[in-house]
Amino acid sequence: MLSTHEDIVLHRADIPEPARYYHSERAIVVRKGLLIEQERRYLWHELEHADRGDTAGHCDPSVEAVVERAAVRRALPLKSLRWAMGQELERYRVAEMLKLPEDWIQFRLDIATERERRELRDLQEGLWLEETA
């Protein structure tokens, strides 16, 4: 994930928030001690801020909502969801395999476009999708 962002430095530190992107330093600081699934979630989120060029103080709820949606789409593209559903595993097992929080998998399903939902429904009728309705 960071390999495509060679200009961004990752630090782990004791900070109150889970993670923060500092545009002027091109750095992401992640709170020490997070589980790998949490760390990956926050890295995807902060990388989205970096790609948008967001500067300090990007806490506006509407901006955060847009960033979160884009981050989860990047972390879980349709190809990954198709693969996961093809495994016929419970969602928590897929979350473990993808090293992402289970609630993020649900969130990705919740924001799926109608086209994505049709494609996933065709793949495996009702395995997870009926839970998102």
RATAJO-V639839 format. One record per residue. N is the residue number from 0. PHI is phi in whole degrees, 0 to 359 (none if undefined). OMEGA is omega in degrees with one decimal (999 if undefined). BURIAL is # if it has 9 or more other C-alpha atoms within 8 Angstrom, else .. Layout:
BEGIN
n:N phi:PHI omega:OMEGA burial:BURIAL
n:N phi:PHI omega:OMEGA burial:BURIAL
END
This chain:
BEGIN
n:0 phi:none omega:177.8 burial:.
n:1 phi:279 omega:-177.7 burial:.
n:2 phi:298 omega:177.6 burial:.
n:3 phi:271 omega:-180.0 burial:.
n:4 phi:233 omega:-174.5 burial:.
n:5 phi:298 omega:-179.2 burial:.
n:6 phi:273 omega:-179.3 burial:.
n:7 phi:255 omega:179.9 burial:#
n:8 phi:260 omega:177.7 burial:.
n:9 phi:251 omega:176.2 burial:.
n:10 phi:234 omega:170.9 burial:.
n:11 phi:245 omega:-176.4 burial:.
n:12 phi:208 omega:174.8 burial:.
n:13 phi:278 omega:179.5 burial:.
n:14 phi:235 omega:-177.3 burial:#
n:15 phi:290 omega:-179.8 burial:.
n:16 phi:272 omega:-179.2 burial:.
n:17 phi:297 omega:-179.6 burial:#
n:18 phi:196 omega:179.4 burial:#
n:19 phi:206 omega:175.2 burial:#
n:20 phi:260 omega:177.2 burial:#
n:21 phi:247 omega:-173.8 burial:#
n:22 phi:297 omega:-175.9 burial:#
n:23 phi:295 omega:178.3 burial:.
n:24 phi:261 omega:-174.6 burial:.
n:25 phi:50 omega:-176.4 burial:#
n:26 phi:225 omega:170.8 burial:#
n:27 phi:246 omega:175.9 burial:#
n:28 phi:250 omega:-179.8 burial:#
n:29 phi:245 omega:179.1 burial:#
n:30 phi:297 omega:176.3 burial:#
n:31 phi:299 omega:172.4 burial:.
n:32 phi:90 omega:177.2 burial:.
n:33 phi:291 omega:171.1 burial:#
n:34 phi:295 omega:-178.0 burial:.
n:35 phi:304 omega:-179.9 burial:.
n:36 phi:296 omega:178.4 burial:#
n:37 phi:292 omega:-179.2 burial:#
n:38 phi:301 omega:179.2 burial:#
n:39 phi:297 omega:178.2 burial:#
n:40 phi:302 omega:-176.6 burial:#
n:41 phi:290 omega:175.2 burial:#
n:42 phi:296 omega:177.8 burial:#
n:43 phi:303 omega:-178.5 burial:#
n:44 phi:297 omega:-177.6 burial:#
n:45 phi:290 omega:174.7 burial:#
n:46 phi:297 omega:176.1 burial:#
n:47 phi:296 omega:175.1 burial:#
n:48 phi:301 omega:-179.3 burial:#
n:49 phi:299 omega:-178.8 burial:#
n:50 phi:295 omega:177.9 burial:.
n:51 phi:281 omega:-176.9 burial:.
n:52 phi:78 omega:179.7 burial:.
n:53 phi:296 omega:179.4 burial:#
n:54 phi:256 omega:-177.6 burial:.
n:55 phi:306 omega:178.0 burial:.
n:56 phi:84 omega:-179.8 burial:.
n:57 phi:274 omega:-176.8 burial:.
n:58 phi:252 omega:178.5 burial:.
n:59 phi:302 omega:-177.1 burial:.
n:60 phi:305 omega:-179.8 burial:.
n:61 phi:291 omega:176.5 burial:.
n:62 phi:293 omega:-179.3 burial:#
n:63 phi:299 omega:178.8 burial:#
n:64 phi:296 omega:178.1 burial:.
n:65 phi:297 omega:-179.4 burial:.
n:66 phi:296 omega:-179.0 burial:#
n:67 phi:298 omega:178.6 burial:#
n:68 phi:297 omega:179.7 burial:#
n:69 phi:294 omega:-179.2 burial:#
n:70 phi:295 omega:-179.2 burial:#
n:71 phi:291 omega:176.6 burial:#
n:72 phi:294 omega:178.0 burial:#
n:73 phi:289 omega:-178.7 burial:.
n:74 phi:288 omega:-177.7 burial:.
n:75 phi:231 omega:177.5 burial:#
n:76 phi:294 omega:-177.9 burial:.
n:77 phi:306 omega:179.3 burial:.
n:78 phi:303 omega:178.8 burial:.
n:79 phi:292 omega:177.8 burial:.
n:80 phi:295 omega:177.3 burial:#
n:81 phi:300 omega:178.9 burial:#
n:82 phi:300 omega:-177.0 burial:.
n:83 phi:299 omega:-179.6 burial:#
n:84 phi:292 omega:177.1 burial:#
n:85 phi:292 omega:178.6 burial:.
n:86 phi:283 omega:-178.6 burial:.
n:87 phi:53 omega:178.0 burial:.
n:88 phi:254 omega:173.2 burial:.
n:89 phi:295 omega:-176.6 burial:.
n:90 phi:302 omega:-178.1 burial:#
n:91 phi:296 omega:177.3 burial:.
n:92 phi:291 omega:177.6 burial:.
n:93 phi:296 omega:177.8 burial:#
n:94 phi:301 omega:177.7 burial:#
n:95 phi:299 omega:-178.0 burial:#
n:96 phi:293 omega:-178.3 burial:.
n:97 phi:274 omega:-179.2 burial:.
n:98 phi:58 omega:175.9 burial:#
n:99 phi:226 omega:178.9 burial:#
n:100 phi:296 omega:-179.1 burial:#
n:101 phi:300 omega:-178.9 burial:#
n:102 phi:295 omega:177.2 burial:.
n:103 phi:287 omega:176.3 burial:#
n:104 phi:295 omega:176.6 burial:#
n:105 phi:298 omega:179.1 burial:#
n:106 phi:301 omega:179.7 burial:#
n:107 phi:298 omega:177.2 burial:#
n:108 phi:295 omega:-179.8 burial:#
n:109 phi:297 omega:-177.3 burial:.
n:110 phi:261 omega:178.4 burial:.
n:111 phi:300 omega:175.6 burial:#
n:112 phi:289 omega:179.4 burial:.
n:113 phi:299 omega:177.9 burial:.
n:114 phi:298 omega:179.1 burial:.
n:115 phi:297 omega:179.5 burial:#
n:116 phi:298 omega:178.3 burial:#
n:117 phi:299 omega:-179.1 burial:.
n:118 phi:297 omega:179.2 burial:.
n:119 phi:291 omega:179.3 burial:#
n:120 phi:296 omega:177.7 burial:#
n:121 phi:296 omega:-179.4 burial:.
n:122 phi:292 omega:-174.9 burial:#
n:123 phi:208 omega:-175.1 burial:#
n:124 phi:307 omega:168.0 burial:.
n:125 phi:76 omega:-176.0 burial:.
n:126 phi:305 omega:179.1 burial:.
n:127 phi:240 omega:-168.2 burial:.
n:128 phi:295 omega:-178.8 burial:#
n:129 phi:294 omega:178.1 burial:.
n:130 phi:286 omega:-176.8 burial:.
n:131 phi:266 omega:-175.2 burial:.
n:132 phi:292 omega:999 burial:.
END
